[in-house]
Structure formats: C-alpha cells, structure tokens
Amino acid sequence: MQKEKHSSITISLCMIVKNEEKVLRRCLDSIRDLMDEMIIVDTGSTDRTKEIAAEYTDKVYDFTWTGDFSEARNFSFSKAGCDYIYAADADEVLDEENREKFRILKETLVSEVEIVQMYYGNQLSHGTVYNYDKELRPKLFKRLRSFCWIEPVHETVRLLPVVFDSDIEITHLPERSHAGRDMEIFAGMTDKGQLLSKRLANMYAKELLISGTEKELKKAEDYFTRLADGEETEPDQMKEAVCVVVRAARMRGDFLKMYRYAMKDVASEGVSEVCYELGEYYFAQGEYQEAAIWFYNAAYETQSILNIHCSSDLPLKGLARCYEKMGMPEQAKEYERAAEEL
C-alpha cells in the first residue's frame, strides 16, 4: 500500500498596520513567498502604508480604530481563508536562515498542531517593555479548530490547543518605541474605571518603569496606589504596584509617600526597583553613603521584577556616582567598568 504523501499547509498572512511606510515593504519582502494570501488591515494611516500594501495584495481593508488591538486583530483573522494564519507586525523581519526554517515548517507541519510558537528576538535594543532579548510567542494559528474527545473513560473534550515550539526566530526592528501608544490605551482604560487584568497591569507597570515619562507615571499613580492598597491584591502584584508608586512619588517630590510604600516592599522581600529608587532619593539629598547602600542592595542583594536594568547597570552606575562624590575615584571606575561589561 502506497504511503500518502504529506502536503504543505496553506498560510494567510494577517496584519494590522498604521503609518508603517518606512518598514512595511521590508517586512513583506521577507515573507511574501511563504504566504498563500496576504490580508492587511489599515487602522487609519495618513502616509503611504495602504499604497505600499496594495503592491503586494488586493486584500487591503480599512478598520476604524476603536482603541482595542484585539478587535482589529480579530477583524483581520475573519478575512483569512487558508489552513493557518500567520500574525505579523510591520516592524518584523525574517532573515534567510529563518526563512528557510519557515519553509521547512510549512512543508512538514502536521495538521494536529493548532498553534506554532516562534522566537521573537532583538527586544532589548529598543527600550521595549521586555526584560529579555528573545521569547517564544504564538505566531502561526490553525484557522479552523477541530474539537476532539480524549481519555478512554470519563471522556472529555480537549480544550487546550496543541502547541509546537519551533526554532524560527523573528527579528524585531521597530523604527520607534510603541510605549507611549500603549500607555495611552492603559491610561484610557483606568480613566474609565476599568480594572486591568493581572497580565495587563504587569505590562503597564513594566512600560512605566522601563520607559515611562514623569507625566505618564503621575497619571498612573492613583491606579497603582489603589492596587497596592487593595485587600484582594495578590502579593506579587502588590509589589509591582509599589514599584510604580515609589517611583511616581519620588519624581513628584512626595517623599513621605515614597518612603511609606517603599517600606511595604522592604519589610517583606525587597526588590531591586524599590532599592534603586531609594538610592536615587538619597543621592539627590547628598547622602552618598546611604545612597550607595541602596544601590548596592539593588545590584547585589535583590532581584528585579519589572525592569532588569534596576538590578544591573543602573545601580552600578549609581554606585560609581556615589564613590565619585565621596572622593573615591578608583572604586567609582570599578563600578563603571562593571556596568559597561553587562
């Protein structure tokens, strides 16, 4: 009996874009031959984005922006007609090595797989919300999912998808940071009285600690103060909220509030973000020896939970500044070298 030949899957590219004329062609050129159809949804571009998209596909759609990325993404998925959907952003690119890996995946993927994860790389180069250079993300999705019964007795329907972790790495090359756009959405949600999910609150706190402006921190302070004081707030989420409150209060000059919330953290198991803020506070007060203690705690005695730089280069540079002020240039140079080597 002849073995049935495995056939390649078909893939719909689904993208949502807005004002991406500088990067869209680069992205599409790197994946166009791997896709069987391209669906590009524009959410209000005022540049040449739609014109460029039309060079690659006749499936360019308009979607009125609602402030909800999920709604836009769902609309793009609704237009797909292939076996699988590849969700890409305009500032991504596949190099030749990973294009070949993708091609092999397309030819060999078994139909039981419902989600393929790929590495998302180059994260630390652009001041993003992430604390790692690459991570696995779901990128390829089976368009129509089949439910099947499992277990030989007390049978039930399998609810969790079949996920395959590939070794394909997508390079993230943004032209600009999206942090401000994201924080505007977060602030809009909290202004309406919406309670952020634990995941979104974590992302909001990370963006504030990594790239938040003084204005953005002040706007977020009340929400995270309520979260830090909430009786039902879980301990790890309380610590994240405290990190935001401590920084916002310090930048505002409300040192009593800063210190009160810092002690909420230090009284348990302190985190680097709070120790670093205390170091910056004492340095600004001219108390360099006390500042050095807190910078040391941030670098060597605690772990970061939101911004990895608060446990690495930032406190080491703080120590260098302290020892320079205390007239100890050799120690200052040692910490400067340590920060540069990270």
C-alpha positions in Angstrom: 0.0 0.0 0.0 1.5 3.4 -1.0 2.0 5.8 1.8 0.0 9.0 1.5 2.2 12.0 0.6 2.2 14.9 3.1 1.1 18.1 1.5 2.2 21.6 2.5 -0.2 23.7 4.6 -1.5 27.0 3.2 -1.0 30.2 5.2 -2.8 33.5 5.3 -0.8 36.5 6.4 -2.9 38.7 8.7 -1.5 42.1 9.6 -2.9 45.3 11.2 -1.0 48.4 10.3 -1.0 52.2 10.7 1.6 54.6 9.3 4.2 51.9 8.6 5.5 53.2 5.2 9.1 53.0 6.5 9.1 49.4 7.4 6.2 47.6 5.7 8.0 46.8 2.4 10.9 45.3 4.4 8.6 43.0 6.3 6.6 41.9 3.3 9.6 41.2 1.1 11.0 38.8 3.8 7.8 36.7 3.9 5.8 37.1 0.7 6.9 33.9 -0.9 6.0 31.9 2.2 2.4 33.2 2.3 -0.5 31.9 0.2 -2.6 35.1 0.7 -1.9 38.4 2.3 -4.5 40.3 4.3 -3.6 43.8 5.5 -5.9 45.8 7.7 -5.3 49.5 8.0 -6.5 51.3 11.1 -6.1 54.9 9.8 -2.8 55.5 8.1 -2.1 59.0 6.8 1.1 58.1 5.0 1.7 55.7 2.0 1.1 52.5 4.0 -2.0 51.4 2.1 -0.4 52.3 -1.2 2.6 50.0 -0.4 0.3 47.2 0.9 -1.6 47.3 -2.4 1.6 46.5 -4.3 1.6 43.1 -2.5 -2.1 42.2 -2.3 -5.6 43.2 -3.3 -6.8 42.2 0.2 -6.3 45.6 1.9 -9.1 46.5 4.3 -10.0 49.6 6.4 -10.9 49.2 10.0 -12.0 52.1 12.1 -9.7 52.2 15.2 -11.6 51.6 18.4 -8.6 51.7 20.8 -8.7 47.9 21.0 -5.9 45.9 19.3 -7.8 42.6 19.8 -10.8 43.9 17.8 -8.6 44.9 14.9 -6.7 41.6 15.1 -10.0 39.6 15.1 -11.2 41.5 12.1 -8.1 40.6 10.2 -8.4 36.9 11.1 -12.0 36.9 9.9 -10.8 37.6 6.4 -8.5 34.6 6.2 -9.2 31.6 4.1 -6.2 29.4 4.4 -5.3 26.4 6.7 -3.3 28.6 9.0 -3.0 32.3 9.9 0.4 34.0 10.4 0.1 37.1 12.6 2.9 39.5 11.8 3.7 43.1 12.7 5.2 45.6 10.2 8.4 46.0 12.1 9.3 42.3 12.0 11.6 40.7 9.5 12.8 37.1 8.7 16.4 36.6 7.7 17.5 34.0 5.2 18.2 31.3 7.8 14.8 31.7 9.4 13.0 32.0 6.1 14.4 28.5 5.2 13.3 27.2 8.6 9.8 28.6 8.0 9.7 27.0 4.5 10.6 23.6 6.0 7.9 24.1 8.7 5.3 24.8 6.1 6.1 21.6 4.2 6.2 19.4 7.2 3.7 20.7 9.8 1.2 18.1 10.8 -2.4 19.1 10.9 -2.8 18.2 14.6 -0.8 21.3 15.5 -3.0 24.3 16.2 -0.5 26.9 17.3 3.1 27.3 16.4 5.3 29.4 18.6 8.3 31.3 17.2 11.1 33.2 18.9 10.7 37.0 19.0 14.1 38.5 19.1 16.1 41.7 19.4 13.9 43.0 22.3 16.5 44.8 24.4 17.7 47.1 21.7 14.7 49.4 21.5 13.6 50.3 25.1 10.7 47.9 24.9 8.6 46.6 27.8 10.6 43.3 27.8 13.4 42.3 30.0 14.8 39.6 27.7 16.2 39.6 24.2 14.0 36.9 22.9 11.0 34.9 23.9 8.6 32.3 22.4 5.4 33.8 21.1 2.4 32.2 19.4 2.6 33.4 15.7 1.0 30.7 13.5 -2.6 29.7 14.2 -4.8 27.0 12.7 -7.8 28.8 11.2 -10.4 26.2 11.9 -10.0 24.2 15.1 -11.5 20.7 15.4 -12.7 19.6 18.8 -11.9 16.0 19.7 -12.7 13.7 22.6 -9.9 12.4 24.8 -9.4 9.9 27.6 -10.6 6.2 27.4 -13.0 6.7 30.3 -14.8 9.7 31.7 -14.1 11.2 28.3 -14.0 14.9 27.8 -13.3 17.4 25.0 -9.7 18.5 24.7 -9.8 22.3 25.4 -6.1 23.2 25.4 -4.6 23.7 21.9 -1.8 21.5 20.5 1.2 23.9 20.6 4.5 23.4 18.7 7.6 25.4 19.8 9.6 26.0 16.6 13.2 27.3 16.4 12.3 30.1 14.0 13.4 33.5 15.2 11.7 36.7 14.0 13.8 39.8 14.3 12.0 42.8 15.8 13.3 46.1 14.2 11.0 48.9 15.2 11.6 52.4 13.9 10.2 53.9 17.1 9.1 52.9 20.6 5.4 52.0 20.9 5.4 52.5 24.7 3.6 55.9 24.6 0.8 54.5 22.4 0.4 51.5 24.7 0.3 53.7 27.9 -2.3 56.0 26.3 -4.5 52.9 26.0 -3.8 51.8 29.5 -4.5 55.2 30.9 -7.7 55.4 28.9 -8.9 52.1 30.4 -8.1 53.1 34.0 -9.7 56.6 33.5 -12.9 54.8 32.7 -12.7 52.8 35.9 -11.8 49.6 34.3 -9.8 47.1 36.4 -6.9 45.8 34.3 -6.3 42.1 34.2 -3.2 40.9 36.1 -1.4 40.5 32.8 -2.2 44.0 31.5 -1.4 45.6 34.9 2.0 43.8 34.8 2.6 45.1 31.2 1.6 48.7 32.2 3.9 48.6 35.2 6.8 47.4 33.1 6.3 50.0 30.5 6.1 52.7 33.2 9.3 51.5 34.9 11.2 51.0 31.7 10.2 53.9 29.5 7.5 55.9 31.3 7.8 59.7 31.4 7.2 61.7 34.5 3.8 62.7 33.2 2.8 59.1 32.4 3.9 58.0 35.9 1.9 60.7 37.6 -1.2 59.8 35.6 -0.8 56.1 36.6 0.0 56.7 40.3 -3.6 56.7 41.6 -4.5 53.5 39.9 -1.4 51.7 41.2 -1.8 53.2 44.7 -5.3 51.6 44.9 -3.8 48.3 43.6 -1.1 48.4 46.2 -3.6 49.0 49.0 -6.2 46.6 47.7 -7.1 43.8 50.2 -7.6 41.3 47.4 -4.4 42.2 45.5 -2.0 39.3 45.3 1.4 39.7 46.9 3.4 39.7 43.6 1.0 42.2 42.0 1.2 44.4 45.1 5.0 44.5 44.8 4.7 45.6 41.1 2.2 48.3 42.1 4.5 49.5 44.9 7.4 49.9 42.4 5.3 52.3 40.3 4.0 54.2 43.3 7.5 54.7 44.8 9.0 56.0 41.5 6.0 58.3 40.9 6.0 59.7 44.4 9.8 60.3 44.3 9.5 62.1 41.0 6.7 64.2 42.4 8.7 65.1 45.5 6.2 63.4 47.8 9.0 61.7 49.8 6.7 60.7 52.7 4.5 58.6 50.4 7.6 57.3 48.6 9.2 56.1 51.9 5.9 54.7 53.2 5.3 52.5 50.2 9.0 51.6 49.9 8.8 50.1 53.4 5.8 48.0 52.4 8.2 46.3 50.0 11.4 46.3 52.0 9.5 44.9 55.1 8.9 41.7 53.1 11.5 40.6 50.5 12.7 43.8 48.8 13.0 44.2 45.0 15.7 45.9 43.0 13.3 48.6 41.6 12.5 49.9 45.1 16.1 49.8 46.3 17.2 51.7 43.2 14.6 54.4 43.8 15.8 54.8 47.4 19.3 55.1 46.1 18.3 57.9 43.7 16.4 59.6 46.5 19.4 59.6 48.9 21.8 60.6 46.1 19.7 63.7 45.4 19.7 64.6 49.1 23.5 64.5 49.0 23.6 61.4 51.4 26.0 59.5 49.2 27.0 56.8 51.7 23.3 55.9 52.3 22.6 56.1 48.6 25.5 53.6 48.0 23.9 51.1 50.4 20.7 51.1 48.5 22.3 51.0 45.1 24.4 48.0 46.3 21.2 46.3 47.6 19.6 46.8 44.1 22.6 45.4 42.3 23.6 42.5 44.5 21.1 41.7 47.2 17.7 41.8 45.4 16.1 40.8 42.2 14.2 42.9 39.6 10.6 42.2 38.8 9.8 44.8 36.2 12.9 46.4 34.8 16.0 44.2 34.6 18.2 47.3 34.4 17.3 48.2 38.1 19.3 45.1 39.2 22.2 45.5 36.8 23.7 48.6 35.0 21.6 51.4 36.6 22.6 50.7 40.3 26.2 50.0 39.3 26.3 53.4 37.6 24.7 54.8 40.8 27.4 53.3 42.9 30.0 54.9 40.6 28.4 58.3 41.0 28.3 57.9 44.8 32.0 56.9 45.1 33.0 59.8 42.7 31.1 62.2 45.1 32.8 60.6 48.1 36.2 61.2 46.6 37.0 57.6 45.8 37.7 57.6 42.1 39.2 54.1 41.9 36.1 52.5 43.3 34.0 54.6 41.0 35.9 53.4 38.0 35.5 49.8 39.1 31.7 50.1 39.2 31.7 52.0 35.9 33.6 49.1 34.3 31.2 46.6 35.9 28.3 48.4 34.4 29.9 48.6 30.9 30.6 44.8 30.9 27.0 43.8 31.4 
